[in-house]
Amino acid sequence: MKRIALFPGSFDPFTNGHLDVVMRGTELFDEIIIAIGNNSSKQRYIPVEQMVKIIESVFVGVPNVKVATYKGLTAEYAREVGAKFLLRGLRNTTDFEYENTIAQANRHVNTNLETVFLITSPPLAAISSSIIREIHRFGGDVSDFIPFPTSAIAGSAEL
């Protein structure tokens, strides 16, 4: 049976930390679907359609990684695409507390869904999308934190 993992998130933007988790996950799973969810409580910095194209460009040549968007519950979307695993990265104990609660809820909604946590590689542990957005918003250079050219973000200041 094919081991499909869903790597859900807002990815606003997709970071080197996300890349690290996905690439390490390719050793564990037959297929990884990077699933960009619609979080109604957040206003996006980078449009979803644009982020999909950027992430797809990062994984050109990596055939077992796909990118998709979804609405609704992550656990239901996992069932819809045949994913039995959720892949999540943990930077610190705060992430663990948050992710553990979500994993328990997802397991309640979809009892066939296992959450697999990978500890972020130490040099990448301080990176977060929200910090990158804040640095960029005030004109800072974020090129060390993202796995794509800063020119990839059309319609905004150089990211």
Buried (B, 14 or more C-beta within 10 A) or exposed (E): EEEBBBBBBBBBBBBBBBBBBBBBBBEEBEBBBBBBBEEEEEEBBBBBEBBBBBBEEBBEEEEBBBBBBBEEBBBBBBBEBEBBBBBBBBBEEEBBEEBBEBBEEBBEEBEEBEBBBBBBBEEBBEBBBEEBBEBBEEEEEBEEBBBBEBEBBEEEEEB
